[in-house]
Amino acid sequence: MDQSAHRLNVNLAGARPSATYRMMDRAAARRASGASVISLSAGEPDFDTPDHVREAAIEAIRAGHTRYTQVAGMRSLREAVAAKFQRENGLDVDWQDTIVCSGGKQVIYNALAATLNGGDEVIVPAPYWVSYPEMVALCGARAVVVPCGIESGFKLTPHALLKAIGPRTRWVILNSPSNPTGAVYTRDELAALADVLLAHPHVLVLSDDIYEHLIFDGAPFFTIAQVEPRLAARTLTMNGVSKAYAMTGWRIGYGTGPRWLLDAMEKLQGQQTSGASSISQYAALAALTGPQDFITESCIAFERRRNLVVDLINAAPGLTCPIPGGAFYAFASCSALIGLTTAGGTTLRSDEDVAATLLDEAGVATVHGSAFGLGPYIRIAYALDDVALTGACRAIKTFCSSLSGGGLVGHG
């Protein structure tokens, strides 16, 4: 068929596919061809969903809870979400101040799509989750990317925020713990950002707290509307069950914010997907109201894996990996590898080359840091068992040790 007469939406035409999913697809294709691949590319816990959550879903099916729900979610689940925000985050909300969506990604997209117009700007600290700038672009607005390097712990500083705010700024996005770096904002750091935002009342705040329960070394978690309640009237606090309860495939995200924003998001969702899956909502209800020991156990496992991966990666010549404070990602600098040549004859000219050849020649899938807005780094997702992680990191070290063209020295 001749497609020359058909046009895509101009915003969609300029959007890029997710680099994370592209690498996952490449790894799957290599496996299908018979190659052995260890994937450190997926942002997904490897644990099974807790038994009581799965049983709640099965019981919901047996009880016939298989029909449409309210667009913004079942009241019982929204009450549980409100209780979670009150109990864990100190936010003064009730069930009407919440919304449930088909995944955390939909919470974010609905908020942006409901508020952005042509010419609007969204401040996106880099490194960023790959979907933030693409969502902004799909809404016809412009992402103002603010580089946040290792010198600031990969975190937005008040000075950088102030410099980025302009008359067209509509949102600033904060993500703690961060994907891809695992960086965690302290109370004082959030308070300093809040001081800047209080002086700019036209700016909305989107706090992506999806990795809230994966914080290490006994550090506490804070969200900005908790630290500065005066910002609550213009803050969307977003979370979900995917990372905390190993429920990525259930597709349930939720959020709280000002009623005018939630009403607009509900209106959009009502013409888009309507309510989230009823079965998944019953499962999420069980997750939020049932035993919480899974969270503690998985966090202990991820902290152990973090320590293992950071130690092994820092022993690889040419890689330098700071210690992440949360989530399940390590963000390793590969700047010392640029310009070197692999055993297979490929010259590494970018972090994308590093990630590609790690897959092709070492059988390890990672994601290049420039896809997250900051290179040359590679993102390593340590959501695998210790044996697989050890094998992957040793393969990475062997790959680095085989490079030629410079004098690499290990860091451990």
C-alpha positions as CSV (number, residue, x, y, z in Angstrom):
1,M,0.0,0.0,0.0
2,D,1.2,3.5,-0.9
3,Q,1.5,5.3,2.5
4,S,2.7,8.6,1.0
5,A,-0.8,10.1,1.3
6,H,-1.1,9.2,5.0
7,R,0.4,11.3,7.8
8,L,1.2,10.6,11.4
9,N,0.4,13.1,14.1
10,V,3.3,15.5,14.1
11,N,4.1,15.0,17.8
12,L,4.1,11.2,17.4
13,A,6.3,11.4,14.3
14,G,9.0,13.2,16.3
15,A,8.9,10.8,19.3
16,R,11.5,8.1,19.8
17,P,10.8,4.5,20.9
18,S,12.0,3.5,24.4
19,A,15.7,2.6,24.4
20,T,15.0,0.2,27.3
21,Y,12.5,-1.8,25.3
22,R,14.7,-1.7,22.2
23,M,17.6,-3.3,24.2
24,M,15.2,-5.8,25.6
25,D,14.0,-6.7,22.1
26,R,17.6,-7.0,20.9
27,A,18.4,-9.4,23.8
28,A,15.3,-11.4,23.1
29,A,16.3,-11.7,19.4
30,R,19.8,-12.9,20.3
31,R,18.3,-15.5,22.6
32,A,15.9,-16.7,19.9
33,S,18.9,-17.2,17.6
34,G,20.5,-19.5,20.2
35,A,22.9,-17.0,21.9
36,S,23.3,-17.0,25.7
37,V,22.3,-13.6,27.1
38,I,22.1,-12.2,30.6
39,S,19.8,-9.2,30.5
40,L,20.5,-6.3,32.9
41,S,18.3,-4.0,30.8
42,A,14.8,-4.5,32.2
43,G,13.5,-2.3,35.1
44,E,11.5,-5.1,36.6
45,P,11.8,-7.0,39.9
46,D,12.5,-10.7,39.3
47,F,10.5,-11.8,42.3
48,D,7.0,-13.3,42.0
49,T,4.0,-11.3,43.0
50,P,3.2,-12.1,46.7
51,D,0.9,-15.1,47.1
52,H,-1.9,-13.2,48.9
53,V,-2.0,-10.7,46.1
54,R,-2.4,-13.4,43.5
55,E,-5.0,-15.2,45.5
56,A,-7.0,-12.0,45.8
57,A,-7.1,-11.7,42.1
58,I,-8.2,-15.3,41.7
59,E,-10.9,-14.7,44.2
60,A,-12.1,-11.6,42.4
61,I,-12.5,-13.6,39.3
62,R,-14.4,-16.3,41.1
63,A,-16.7,-13.7,42.7
64,G,-17.5,-12.3,39.3
65,H,-15.7,-8.9,39.8
66,T,-15.0,-8.8,36.0
67,R,-17.0,-5.7,35.0
68,Y,-16.2,-2.1,34.4
69,T,-15.2,0.0,37.4
70,Q,-15.4,3.7,37.9
71,V,-13.0,5.6,35.6
72,A,-10.9,6.9,38.5
73,G,-10.8,3.5,40.2
74,M,-12.9,1.5,42.7
75,R,-13.7,3.4,45.8
76,S,-12.2,0.7,48.1
77,L,-8.9,0.9,46.2
78,R,-8.9,4.7,46.3
79,E,-9.5,4.6,50.0
80,A,-6.5,2.3,50.4
81,V,-4.4,4.6,48.3
82,A,-5.4,7.6,50.4
83,A,-4.6,5.6,53.6
84,K,-1.2,4.7,52.1
85,F,-0.4,8.4,51.4
86,Q,-1.6,9.4,54.9
87,R,0.3,6.6,56.7
88,E,3.6,6.5,54.8
89,N,3.9,10.0,53.4
90,G,2.1,12.2,55.8
91,L,-0.1,13.7,53.1
92,D,-3.5,15.0,54.2
93,V,-5.7,13.4,51.5
94,D,-9.0,11.4,51.3
95,W,-10.1,8.9,48.7
96,Q,-11.6,11.7,46.4
97,D,-8.1,13.2,46.2
98,T,-6.8,10.1,44.4
99,I,-6.8,8.5,41.0
100,V,-6.0,4.9,39.8
101,C,-4.7,4.3,36.3
102,S,-3.5,1.5,34.1
103,G,0.1,1.7,35.3
104,G,2.2,4.5,36.7
105,K,3.1,5.6,33.2
106,Q,-0.6,6.5,32.5
107,V,-0.7,8.6,35.7
108,I,2.2,10.7,34.4
109,Y,0.9,10.9,30.8
110,N,-2.6,11.8,31.8
111,A,-1.3,14.7,34.0
112,L,0.9,16.1,31.2
113,A,-1.7,15.6,28.5
114,A,-4.4,17.3,30.6
115,T,-2.3,20.4,31.2
116,L,0.2,21.0,28.4
117,N,-0.3,23.2,25.4
118,G,1.9,24.2,22.5
119,G,4.8,26.3,23.7
120,D,4.7,25.0,27.3
121,E,7.9,23.7,28.9
122,V,8.6,20.9,31.3
123,I,11.9,20.8,33.4
124,V,13.4,17.4,33.2
125,P,16.5,16.7,35.2
126,A,19.0,14.4,33.4
127,P,19.7,11.5,33.8
128,Y,15.9,10.9,33.4
129,W,13.6,8.0,32.8
130,V,13.5,7.6,29.0
131,S,9.7,8.3,28.8
132,Y,9.7,11.7,30.4
133,P,10.8,13.9,27.5
134,E,9.0,11.7,25.0
135,M,5.7,12.1,26.8
136,V,6.3,15.9,26.9
137,A,6.9,15.9,23.2
138,L,3.8,13.8,22.5
139,C,1.8,16.5,24.3
140,G,3.1,19.2,22.0
141,A,5.3,20.8,24.6
142,R,9.1,21.1,25.1
143,A,11.3,19.3,27.6
144,V,13.9,21.6,29.1
145,V,16.6,19.1,30.0
146,V,18.8,20.1,32.9
147,P,22.1,18.1,33.1
148,C,22.7,16.8,36.7
149,G,26.1,15.1,36.7
150,I,28.0,13.1,39.3
151,E,29.2,16.3,41.0
152,S,25.7,16.9,42.2
153,G,25.0,13.2,42.9
154,F,22.9,13.1,39.7
155,K,20.3,15.4,41.5
156,L,18.8,18.7,40.5
157,T,20.2,21.6,42.5
158,P,18.2,24.8,43.5
159,H,20.5,26.9,41.4
160,A,20.0,24.7,38.3
161,L,16.2,24.7,38.9
162,L,16.1,28.5,39.2
163,K,18.1,28.9,36.0
164,A,15.8,26.6,34.1
165,I,12.5,28.1,35.2
166,G,10.9,30.5,32.7
167,P,7.6,32.1,32.0
168,R,6.5,29.1,29.9
169,T,7.5,26.5,32.5
170,R,4.5,24.4,33.4
171,W,6.0,21.4,35.2
172,V,9.2,20.2,36.9
173,I,9.6,16.4,37.2
174,L,11.3,14.9,40.2
175,N,12.1,11.2,40.5
176,S,13.5,9.8,43.8
177,P,14.9,7.1,44.0
178,S,15.9,7.7,40.4
179,N,15.8,5.6,37.3
180,P,18.5,5.3,36.0
181,T,20.9,6.4,38.8
182,G,19.3,5.3,42.0
183,A,19.9,8.8,43.4
184,V,17.8,9.7,46.5
185,Y,16.8,13.2,47.5
186,T,17.2,14.0,51.2
187,R,14.7,16.1,53.1
188,D,17.0,19.1,53.0
189,E,17.6,18.8,49.3
190,L,13.8,18.7,48.6
191,A,13.3,21.6,51.0
192,A,15.8,23.7,49.1
193,L,14.1,22.9,45.8
194,A,10.8,23.7,47.4
195,D,12.0,27.2,48.4
196,V,12.7,27.9,44.7
197,L,9.3,26.6,43.6
198,L,7.4,28.6,46.2
199,A,8.6,31.7,44.5
200,H,7.2,30.5,41.1
201,P,3.5,29.7,41.7
202,H,2.9,29.0,38.0
203,V,5.1,25.8,38.1
204,L,3.5,22.4,38.8
205,V,5.5,19.6,40.4
206,L,5.3,16.0,39.4
207,S,6.9,13.7,42.0
208,D,7.5,10.2,40.6
209,D,7.9,8.0,43.8
210,I,7.5,4.6,42.1
211,Y,10.8,3.3,43.8
212,E,9.8,4.7,47.2
213,H,10.2,1.4,49.0
214,L,13.6,0.6,47.6
215,I,16.0,2.8,49.6
216,F,19.1,1.4,51.2
217,D,21.5,1.9,54.1
218,G,18.6,2.7,56.4
219,A,17.9,6.1,54.8
220,P,14.4,7.5,55.1
221,F,12.2,8.4,52.1
222,F,10.7,11.9,51.6
223,T,8.4,13.3,48.9
224,I,8.3,17.0,48.2
225,A,4.6,17.7,49.2
226,Q,5.4,16.1,52.5
227,V,8.5,18.2,53.1
228,E,6.7,21.4,52.0
229,P,2.9,21.2,52.4
230,R,2.4,24.6,50.8
231,L,3.3,22.9,47.5
232,A,0.6,20.2,47.8
233,A,-1.9,22.4,46.0
234,R,0.2,22.1,42.8
235,T,1.9,18.8,43.2
236,L,1.0,15.4,41.7
237,T,2.5,12.7,43.8
238,M,2.6,9.5,41.7
239,N,3.2,5.9,42.8
240,G,2.1,2.4,42.0
241,V,2.4,-1.3,42.9
242,S,4.7,-2.4,40.1
243,K,8.1,-2.1,41.8
244,A,7.2,-2.4,45.5
245,Y,5.1,-5.5,45.1
246,A,6.6,-7.0,41.9
247,M,3.4,-6.3,40.0
248,T,4.7,-4.8,36.8
249,G,2.4,-6.8,34.6
250,W,-0.7,-6.0,36.6
251,R,-0.6,-2.4,35.4
252,I,-1.8,-0.4,38.4
253,G,-0.5,3.1,39.2
254,Y,-2.0,5.8,41.4
255,G,-1.6,9.4,42.4
256,T,-2.8,12.2,44.5
257,G,-3.0,15.9,43.8
258,P,-5.3,18.9,43.5
259,R,-8.9,18.1,42.6
260,W,-8.9,20.3,39.5
261,L,-6.0,18.3,38.1
262,L,-7.4,14.9,39.1
263,D,-10.8,15.8,37.5
264,A,-9.0,16.7,34.2
265,M,-7.0,13.5,34.3
266,E,-10.2,11.5,34.9
267,K,-12.0,13.2,32.0
268,L,-9.1,12.3,29.8
269,Q,-8.9,8.7,31.0
270,G,-12.7,8.3,30.5
271,Q,-12.3,8.9,26.8
272,Q,-9.1,6.9,26.6
273,T,-9.0,3.6,28.6
274,S,-11.7,4.1,31.2
275,G,-11.0,2.3,34.5
276,A,-8.1,0.0,35.0
277,S,-8.6,-3.7,35.0
278,S,-11.0,-4.7,37.8
279,I,-9.0,-7.9,38.6
280,S,-5.8,-5.9,38.9
281,Q,-7.5,-3.4,41.1
282,Y,-8.5,-6.1,43.5
283,A,-4.9,-7.4,43.5
284,A,-3.6,-3.9,44.2
285,L,-6.1,-3.5,47.1
286,A,-4.7,-6.7,48.6
287,A,-1.2,-5.4,48.1
288,L,-1.8,-2.1,49.9
289,T,-3.9,-3.5,52.7
290,G,-2.3,-6.9,53.3
291,P,1.0,-8.0,54.9
292,Q,3.9,-5.7,54.0
293,D,6.8,-8.1,54.8
294,F,7.5,-8.6,51.1
295,I,8.7,-5.0,50.8
296,T,11.2,-5.4,53.6
297,E,12.5,-8.7,52.2
298,S,12.9,-7.5,48.7
299,C,14.6,-4.3,49.8
300,I,17.2,-6.4,51.7
301,A,17.8,-8.6,48.6
302,F,18.2,-5.6,46.4
303,E,20.6,-3.9,48.8
304,R,22.8,-7.0,48.8
305,R,22.7,-7.2,45.0
306,R,23.7,-3.5,44.8
307,N,26.7,-4.1,46.9
308,L,27.7,-7.1,44.8
309,V,27.3,-5.3,41.5
310,V,29.0,-2.1,42.5
311,D,32.0,-4.0,43.8
312,L,32.3,-6.2,40.7
313,I,31.7,-3.4,38.2
314,N,34.3,-1.2,39.9
315,A,36.8,-4.0,39.4
316,A,36.3,-3.9,35.7
317,P,39.0,-1.8,33.9
318,G,37.6,1.4,32.6
319,L,34.3,1.4,34.5
320,T,33.5,3.6,37.5
321,C,30.3,3.0,39.4
322,P,29.1,5.3,42.2
323,I,27.0,3.7,45.0
324,P,23.3,4.2,44.3
325,G,21.1,5.0,47.2
326,G,18.0,3.2,46.0
327,A,16.0,1.6,43.2
328,F,17.7,-1.3,41.4
329,Y,20.0,0.4,39.0
330,A,23.7,1.1,38.9
331,F,24.9,3.9,36.6
332,A,28.5,3.3,35.6
333,S,30.7,5.7,33.8
334,C,32.4,4.2,30.7
335,S,34.2,7.3,29.6
336,A,37.6,5.5,29.8
337,L,36.4,2.9,27.2
338,I,35.6,5.4,24.5
339,G,38.1,5.2,21.7
340,L,39.2,1.7,22.5
341,T,38.7,-1.4,20.2
342,T,37.0,-4.6,21.1
343,A,38.3,-8.1,20.5
344,G,35.7,-8.3,17.7
345,G,37.2,-5.2,16.0
346,T,34.6,-2.6,16.9
347,T,35.9,0.8,17.9
348,L,33.9,2.2,20.8
349,R,32.9,5.8,19.9
350,S,30.0,6.2,22.3
351,D,28.3,4.7,25.2
352,E,25.7,3.3,22.8
353,D,28.6,1.4,21.1
354,V,29.6,0.1,24.6
355,A,26.1,-1.2,25.3
356,A,25.7,-2.7,21.8
357,T,29.1,-4.6,21.9
358,L,28.6,-5.8,25.4
359,L,25.5,-7.6,24.1
360,D,27.1,-8.8,20.9
361,E,30.4,-9.9,22.2
362,A,29.9,-10.5,25.9
363,G,26.3,-11.6,26.0
364,V,25.2,-9.0,28.6
365,A,22.4,-6.5,27.9
366,T,22.7,-3.1,29.4
367,V,21.3,0.3,28.3
368,H,23.5,3.2,27.2
369,G,23.3,6.2,29.5
370,S,22.8,8.8,26.7
371,A,19.3,7.3,26.2
372,F,18.7,8.7,29.7
373,G,20.1,12.1,28.8
374,L,23.6,11.7,30.2
375,G,26.6,9.9,28.7
376,P,29.0,8.2,28.5
377,Y,27.4,5.8,31.1
378,I,25.7,2.4,31.0
379,R,22.7,1.5,33.2
380,I,22.8,-1.9,34.9
381,A,19.6,-3.2,36.3
382,Y,20.4,-5.6,39.1
383,A,17.0,-7.2,39.3
384,L,18.4,-10.7,38.9
385,D,19.6,-13.4,41.3
386,D,23.1,-13.3,42.7
387,V,24.5,-16.1,40.4
388,A,23.3,-14.4,37.2
389,L,24.5,-11.0,38.4
390,T,27.9,-12.4,39.2
391,G,28.2,-14.1,35.8
392,A,27.1,-10.9,34.0
393,C,29.6,-8.7,35.9
394,R,32.4,-11.1,35.3
395,A,31.6,-11.1,31.6
396,I,31.6,-7.3,31.6
397,K,35.0,-7.4,33.3
398,T,36.4,-9.8,30.8
399,F,35.1,-7.7,28.0
400,C,36.7,-4.5,29.4
401,S,40.0,-6.4,30.0
402,S,40.1,-7.5,26.3
403,L,39.9,-3.9,24.9
404,S,42.9,-2.5,23.1
405,G,44.2,0.9,22.4
406,G,44.8,2.3,25.9
407,G,46.2,1.5,29.3
408,L,43.2,0.5,31.4
409,V,43.5,0.0,35.1
410,G,41.0,-1.7,37.3
411,H,39.3,0.0,40.2
412,G,39.3,-2.9,42.6
